[in-house]
């Protein structure tokens, strides 16, 4: 199976369940753990899903856009944590 097809299937399994644990995802997908882990990582890099403490969830469109902008377009001091945009504190060694 091509990676794109697998990612599409994994995305839809996650979406149908709203929030799903990795164990449930492995069971429903009938794929090995490393294959599913790689697929979830690709979906996460593409700002389509987010890992939570207990599993994976599909990102709403607004959060997906915000994550994409933070990842590719904005100042690298900004980051998103639990759906909240935060600013990294500057290092104490920074002379500014």
DSSP file (Angstrom, degrees, kcal/mol; ACC not computed):
  #  RESIDUE AA STRUCTURE BP1 BP2  ACC     N-H-->O    O-->H-N    N-H-->O    O-->H-N    TCO  KAPPA ALPHA  PHI   PSI    X-CA   Y-CA   Z-CA
    1    1 A X              0   0    0      0, 0.0     2,-0.1     0, 0.0     0, 0.0   0.000 360.0 360.0 360.0 136.0    0.0    0.0    0.0
    2    2 A X     >  -     0   0    0      1,-0.1     4,-2.4     4,-0.0     5,-0.2  -0.370 360.0-118.7 -68.7 150.6    1.3    3.5   -0.9
    3    3 A X  H  > S+     0   0    0      1,-0.2     4,-3.1     2,-0.2     5,-0.2   0.889 113.9  54.7 -57.1 -41.1    2.0    5.8    2.0
    4    4 A X  H  > S+     0   0    0      1,-0.2     4,-2.1     2,-0.2    -1,-0.2   0.895 109.5  46.4 -61.9 -41.4   -0.6    8.3    0.7
    5    5 A X  H  > S+     0   0    0      2,-0.2     4,-2.2     1,-0.2    -1,-0.2   0.905 113.5  48.4 -68.3 -41.4   -3.3    5.7    0.7
    6    6 A X  H  X S+     0   0    0     -4,-2.4     4,-3.0     2,-0.2     5,-0.2   0.934 110.9  50.6 -63.1 -45.9   -2.4    4.5    4.2
    7    7 A X  H  X S+     0   0    0     -4,-3.1     4,-2.8     1,-0.2    -2,-0.2   0.895 109.4  51.8 -59.6 -40.3   -2.3    8.0    5.5
    8    8 A X  H  X S+     0   0    0     -4,-2.1     4,-2.0    -5,-0.2    -1,-0.2   0.928 112.4  45.6 -60.7 -46.4   -5.8    8.6    4.0
    9    9 A X  H  X S+     0   0    0     -4,-2.2     4,-2.0     2,-0.2    -2,-0.2   0.924 114.0  48.0 -63.4 -45.3   -7.1    5.5    5.7
   10   10 A X  H  X S+     0   0    0     -4,-3.0     4,-2.4     1,-0.2     5,-0.2   0.920 110.0  52.9 -62.7 -44.5   -5.5    6.3    9.0
   11   11 A X  H  X S+     0   0    0     -4,-2.8     4,-2.8     1,-0.2    -1,-0.2   0.918 110.5  47.4 -56.9 -45.0   -6.8    9.9    8.9
   12   12 A X  H  X S+     0   0    0     -4,-2.0     4,-2.3     2,-0.2    -1,-0.2   0.836 109.0  53.3 -70.3 -32.3  -10.4    8.6    8.3
   13   13 A X  H  X S+     0   0    0     -4,-2.0     4,-1.1     2,-0.2    -1,-0.2   0.934 113.1  44.4 -64.1 -44.5  -10.1    6.1   11.1
   14   14 A X  H >X S+     0   0    0     -4,-2.4     4,-1.1     1,-0.2     3,-0.5   0.931 113.9  50.3 -63.6 -45.4   -9.1    8.9   13.5
   15   15 A X  H 3< S+     0   0    0     -4,-2.8     3,-0.4     1,-0.2    -1,-0.2   0.878 106.6  53.7 -63.0 -39.8  -11.8   11.2   12.2
   16   16 A X  H 3< S+     0   0    0     -4,-2.3    -1,-0.2     1,-0.2    -2,-0.2   0.786 115.3  41.2 -66.7 -25.9  -14.6    8.7   12.5
   17   17 A X  H << S-     0   0    0     -4,-1.1     2,-2.4    -3,-0.5    -1,-0.2   0.539  92.9-144.7 -99.1  -8.7  -13.6    8.1   16.2
   18   18 A X  S  < S+     0   0    0     -4,-1.1    40,-0.9    -3,-0.4     2,-0.4  -0.368  84.1  17.1  77.7 -63.1  -13.0   11.8   17.1
   19   19 A X  E    S+A   57   0A   0     -2,-2.4     2,-0.4    38,-0.2    38,-0.2  -0.992  78.1 179.5-140.1 134.9  -10.2   10.8   19.5
   20   20 A X  E     -A   56   0A   0     36,-2.5    36,-2.9    -2,-0.4     2,-0.1  -0.994  24.8-125.4-141.8 142.0   -8.5    7.4   19.4
   21   21 A X     >  -     0   0    0     -2,-0.4     4,-2.3    34,-0.3    34,-0.2  -0.447  30.9-114.4 -79.0 161.0   -5.7    5.8   21.3
   22   22 A X  H  > S+     0   0    0     32,-0.4     4,-2.6     1,-0.2     5,-0.2   0.874 117.7  55.2 -63.9 -36.6   -2.8    4.3   19.4
   23   23 A X  H  > S+     0   0    0      2,-0.2     4,-2.1     1,-0.2    -1,-0.2   0.923 109.6  45.7 -62.1 -43.5   -3.8    0.8   20.5
   24   24 A X  H  > S+     0   0    0      2,-0.2     4,-2.7     1,-0.2     5,-0.2   0.901 112.2  52.0 -65.0 -40.3   -7.3    1.3   19.1
   25   25 A X  H  X S+     0   0    0     -4,-2.3     4,-2.1     1,-0.2    -2,-0.2   0.905 109.3  49.4 -63.3 -42.0   -5.8    2.7   15.9
   26   26 A X  H  X>S+     0   0    0     -4,-2.6     4,-1.5     2,-0.2     5,-0.7   0.915 112.6  48.1 -61.6 -43.3   -3.5   -0.3   15.5
   27   27 A X  H  <5S+     0   0    0     -4,-2.1    -2,-0.2     1,-0.2    -1,-0.2   0.920 115.1  43.6 -64.7 -45.2   -6.5   -2.7   16.0
   28   28 A X  H  <5S+     0   0    0     -4,-2.7    -1,-0.2     1,-0.2    -2,-0.2   0.802 115.8  47.3 -72.9 -29.0   -8.8   -0.9   13.6
   29   29 A X  H  <5S-     0   0    0     -4,-2.1    -1,-0.2    -5,-0.2    -2,-0.2   0.720  89.7-144.0 -86.2 -21.3   -6.1   -0.5   10.9
   30   30 A X  T  <5 +     0   0    0     -4,-1.5     2,-0.3     1,-0.2    -3,-0.1   0.857  58.9 124.7  57.2  36.7   -4.7   -4.0   10.9
   31   31 A X      < -     0   0    0     -5,-0.7    -1,-0.2    -6,-0.2    -2,-0.1  -0.865  69.0 -91.6-122.0 157.0   -1.2   -2.6   10.3
   32   32 A X     >  -     0   0    0     -2,-0.3     4,-2.1     1,-0.1     3,-0.3  -0.280  38.1-112.7 -65.2 155.0    2.0   -3.0   12.2
   33   33 A X  H  > S+     0   0    0      1,-0.2     4,-2.6     2,-0.2     5,-0.2   0.860 114.6  51.4 -58.7 -41.0    2.8   -0.4   14.9
   34   34 A X  H  > S+     0   0    0      2,-0.2     4,-2.1     1,-0.2    -1,-0.2   0.865 109.3  51.3 -68.5 -33.8    5.8    1.1   13.1
   35   35 A X  H  > S+     0   0    0     -3,-0.3     4,-1.9     2,-0.2    -2,-0.2   0.919 113.8  43.6 -67.0 -44.4    3.8    1.6    9.9
   36   36 A X  H  X S+     0   0    0     -4,-2.1     4,-2.8     2,-0.2     5,-0.2   0.896 111.8  54.0 -68.4 -40.4    1.0    3.4   11.9
   37   37 A X  H  X S+     0   0    0     -4,-2.6     4,-2.0    -5,-0.2    -2,-0.2   0.908 109.9  47.3 -59.7 -42.6    3.4    5.4   13.9
   38   38 A X  H  X S+     0   0    0     -4,-2.1     4,-2.2     2,-0.2    -1,-0.2   0.894 112.0  50.7 -65.0 -40.4    5.1    6.7   10.7
   39   39 A X  H  X S+     0   0    0     -4,-1.9     4,-2.5     2,-0.2    -2,-0.2   0.928 110.5  48.1 -64.2 -45.7    1.7    7.5    9.2
   40   40 A X  H  X S+     0   0    0     -4,-2.8     4,-2.4     1,-0.2    -1,-0.2   0.893 110.2  53.2 -62.6 -39.2    0.6    9.5   12.3
   41   41 A X  H  X S+     0   0    0     -4,-2.0     4,-2.4    -5,-0.2    -1,-0.2   0.907 109.7  48.0 -62.2 -42.0    3.9   11.3   12.2
   42   42 A X  H  X S+     0   0    0     -4,-2.2     4,-1.6     2,-0.2    -2,-0.2   0.922 112.4  48.6 -64.4 -43.5    3.4   12.3    8.6
   43   43 A X  H  <>S+     0   0    0     -4,-2.5     5,-2.6     1,-0.2     6,-0.8   0.870 111.6  50.5 -63.8 -36.0   -0.2   13.5    9.3
   44   44 A X  H ><5S+     0   0    0     -4,-2.4     3,-1.7     1,-0.2    -2,-0.2   0.908 107.9  51.7 -68.8 -42.1    1.1   15.4   12.3
   45   45 A X  H 3<5S+     0   0    0     -4,-2.4    -1,-0.2     1,-0.3    -2,-0.2   0.825 107.9  53.6 -62.0 -30.9    3.8   17.1   10.2
   46   46 A X  T 3<5S-     0   0    0     -4,-1.6    -1,-0.3    -5,-0.2    -2,-0.2   0.322 116.3-118.0 -87.3   8.5    1.1   18.1    7.7
   47   47 A X  T < 5S+     0   0    0     -3,-1.7    -3,-0.2     2,-0.2    21,-0.2   0.838  83.2 115.6  61.0  37.2   -0.9   19.7   10.5
   48   48 A X  S   <S+     0   0    0     -5,-2.6    11,-2.4     1,-0.2     2,-0.3   0.718  75.9  20.0-104.1 -29.6   -3.9   17.3   10.0
   49   49 A X  E     -B   58   0A   0     -6,-0.8     2,-0.4     9,-0.3     9,-0.2  -0.902  63.7-148.7-135.2 164.1   -3.8   15.5   13.4
   50   50 A X  E     -B   57   0A   0      7,-2.5     7,-2.3    -2,-0.3     2,-0.3  -0.999  17.5-127.5-134.7 138.9   -2.3   16.1   16.9
   51   51 A X  E     -B   56   0A   0     -2,-0.4     5,-0.3     5,-0.2     2,-0.2  -0.637  27.1-167.2 -80.0 141.6   -1.1   13.6   19.4
   52   52 A X        -     0   0    0      3,-3.2     3,-0.1    -2,-0.3   -33,-0.0  -0.611  42.1 -87.6-115.6-179.3   -2.6   14.0   22.8
   53   53 A X  S    S+     0   0    0      1,-0.2     3,-0.0    -2,-0.2    -2,-0.0   0.832 127.3  25.6 -59.6 -31.5   -1.5   12.4   26.1
   54   54 A X  S    S-     0   0    0    -33,-0.0   -32,-0.4   -32,-0.0     2,-0.3   0.471 130.0 -43.2-114.1  -3.8   -3.5    9.3   25.4
   55   55 A X  S    S-     0   0    0    -34,-0.2    -3,-3.2    -3,-0.1     2,-0.3  -0.828  71.8 -51.4 178.2-139.4   -3.9    9.2   21.6
   56   56 A X  E     -AB  20  51A   0    -36,-2.9   -36,-2.5    -5,-0.3     2,-0.3  -0.976  35.1-173.0-138.0 145.5   -4.5   11.1   18.4
   57   57 A X  E     -AB  19  50A   0     -7,-2.3    -7,-2.5    -2,-0.3     2,-0.3  -0.971  29.8-110.0-137.0 154.0   -7.2   13.5   17.3
   58   58 A X  E     - B   0  49A   0    -40,-0.9     2,-0.3    -2,-0.3    -9,-0.3  -0.650  38.1-123.0 -79.3 137.7   -8.1   15.3   14.0
   59   59 A X        -     0   0    0    -11,-2.4    -1,-0.0    -2,-0.3     2,-0.0  -0.631  21.0-117.4 -82.2 137.8   -7.4   19.0   14.1
   60   60 A X     >  -     0   0    0     -2,-0.3     4,-2.6     1,-0.1     5,-0.2  -0.360  34.4-105.7 -64.1 156.9  -10.3   21.4   13.4
   61   61 A X  H  > S+     0   0    0      1,-0.2     4,-2.6     2,-0.2     5,-0.2   0.892 119.1  51.7 -54.6 -45.3   -9.6   23.5   10.2
   62   62 A X  H  > S+     0   0    0      1,-0.2     4,-2.3     2,-0.2    -1,-0.2   0.912 112.8  44.4 -62.0 -43.0   -8.9   26.7   12.2
   63   63 A X  H  > S+     0   0    0      2,-0.2     4,-2.7     1,-0.2    -1,-0.2   0.873 111.4  54.1 -70.0 -36.1   -6.3   24.9   14.4
   64   64 A X  H  X S+     0   0    0     -4,-2.6     4,-2.3     2,-0.2    -2,-0.2   0.926 110.5  46.4 -61.7 -45.2   -4.8   23.2   11.4
   65   65 A X  H  X S+     0   0    0     -4,-2.6     4,-2.6    -5,-0.2    -2,-0.2   0.924 112.7  49.8 -63.4 -45.1   -4.3   26.6    9.7
   66   66 A X  H  X S+     0   0    0     -4,-2.3     4,-2.5     1,-0.2    -2,-0.2   0.918 111.8  47.9 -61.5 -43.9   -2.8   28.2   12.8
   67   67 A X  H  X S+     0   0    0     -4,-2.7     4,-2.5     2,-0.2    -1,-0.2   0.906 111.4  51.0 -63.0 -41.4   -0.4   25.3   13.3
   68   68 A X  H  X S+     0   0    0     -4,-2.3     4,-2.4     2,-0.2     5,-0.4   0.919 111.2  47.7 -62.7 -43.9    0.7   25.4    9.7
   69   69 A X  H  X>S+     0   0    0     -4,-2.6     4,-2.5     1,-0.2     5,-1.7   0.915 113.4  47.8 -64.0 -42.6    1.3   29.2    9.9
   70   70 A X  H  <5S+     0   0    0     -4,-2.5    -2,-0.2     1,-0.2    -1,-0.2   0.886 115.2  46.3 -63.8 -37.9    3.3   28.8   13.1
   71   71 A X  H  <5S+     0   0    0     -4,-2.5    -2,-0.2    -5,-0.2    -1,-0.2   0.859 130.7  15.4 -73.3 -36.5    5.3   26.0   11.6
   72   72 A X  H  <5S+     0   0    0     -4,-2.4    -3,-0.2    -5,-0.2    -2,-0.2   0.683 130.6  28.2-115.8 -22.5    6.1   27.6    8.3
   73   73 A X  T  <5S+     0   0    0     -4,-2.5    -3,-0.2    -5,-0.4    -4,-0.1   0.667  97.6  72.1-120.9 -20.1    5.4   31.3    8.3
   74   74 A X  S   <S-     0   0    0     -5,-1.7     2,-0.0     1,-0.2    -4,-0.0  -0.349  89.5 -67.5-103.4 176.5    5.8   32.9   11.7
   75   75 A X    >   -     0   0    0      1,-0.1     3,-1.6    -2,-0.1    -1,-0.2  -0.331  43.4-127.7 -57.1 137.4    8.6   33.8   14.2
   76   76 A X  T 3  S+     0   0    0      1,-0.3    -1,-0.1    -3,-0.1    -2,-0.0   0.538 103.1  72.5 -73.6  -3.7   10.2   30.6   15.6
   77   77 A X  T 3  S+     0   0    0     10,-0.1    11,-3.4    11,-0.0     2,-0.3   0.676  84.3  83.3 -79.4 -16.5    9.6   31.9   19.1
   78   78 A X  E <   +C   87   0B   0     -3,-1.6     2,-0.3     9,-0.2     9,-0.2  -0.663  55.7 162.1 -88.7 142.1    5.9   31.1   18.7
   79   79 A X  E     -C   86   0B   0      7,-2.4     7,-3.6    -2,-0.3     2,-0.5  -0.971  33.1-121.1-151.0 163.3    4.6   27.6   19.3
   80   80 A X  E     +C   85   0B   0     -2,-0.3     2,-0.4     5,-0.2     5,-0.2  -0.924  25.1 178.2-112.9 133.1    1.3   25.9   20.0
   81   81 A X  E >  S-C   84   0B   0      3,-2.7     3,-1.5    -2,-0.5    -2,-0.0  -0.969  73.6 -17.1-136.4 119.3    0.6   23.8   23.1
   82   82 A X  T 3  S-     0   0    0     -2,-0.4     3,-0.1     1,-0.3    -1,-0.1   0.864 129.0 -51.8  54.5  39.5   -2.7   22.2   23.8
   83   83 A X  T 3  S+     0   0    0      1,-0.2     2,-0.5   -20,-0.1    -1,-0.3   0.517 116.2 113.7  79.8   5.8   -4.4   24.5   21.3
   84   84 A X  E <   -C   81   0B   0     -3,-1.5    -3,-2.7     0, 0.0     2,-0.4  -0.940  64.7-132.3-113.7 129.7   -2.9   27.7   22.8
   85   85 A X  E     +C   80   0B   0     -2,-0.5     2,-0.3    -5,-0.2    -5,-0.2  -0.678  34.7 179.4 -79.9 128.0   -0.3   29.9   21.0
   86   86 A X  E     -C   79   0B   0     -7,-3.6    -7,-2.4    -2,-0.4     2,-0.5  -0.850  26.6-126.6-128.1 161.9    2.6   30.7   23.3
   87   87 A X  E     -C   78   0B   0     -2,-0.3    -9,-0.2    -9,-0.2     2,-0.2  -0.939  26.5-124.8-110.4 129.7    5.8   32.6   23.1
   88   88 A X        -     0   0    0    -11,-3.4     2,-0.2    -2,-0.5     3,-0.1  -0.501  29.9-115.5 -69.0 137.2    9.1   30.8   24.1
   89   89 A X        -     0   0    0     -2,-0.2     2,-0.1     1,-0.1    -1,-0.1  -0.507  34.2-109.8 -71.1 143.1   11.0   32.7   26.7
   90   90 A X        -     0   0    0     -2,-0.2    -1,-0.1     1,-0.1    -3,-0.0  -0.422  38.9 -95.0 -74.2 150.3   14.3   34.0   25.5
   91   91 A X    >   -     0   0    0      1,-0.1     3,-1.5    -2,-0.1    -1,-0.1  -0.318  23.1-129.2 -63.4 144.5   17.4   32.4   26.8
   92   92 A X  T 3  S+     0   0    0      1,-0.3    -1,-0.1    -3,-0.1    -2,-0.1   0.737 110.1  62.2 -66.8 -21.3   19.0   34.1   29.8
   93   93 A X  T 3  S+     0   0    0      3,-0.0     2,-0.4     2,-0.0    -1,-0.3   0.606  77.5 106.8 -78.6 -10.4   22.3   34.0   27.9
   94   94 A X    <   -     0   0    0     -3,-1.5    -4,-0.0     1,-0.1     0, 0.0  -0.569  67.2-146.7 -71.1 123.1   20.7   36.2   25.2
   95   95 A X              0   0    0     -2,-0.4    -1,-0.1     1,-0.3    -3,-0.0   0.574 360.0 360.0 -71.0  -8.3   22.3   39.7   25.6
   96   96 A X              0   0    0      0, 0.0    -1,-0.3     0, 0.0    -2,-0.1   0.525 360.0 360.0 -70.3 360.0   19.2   41.6   24.5
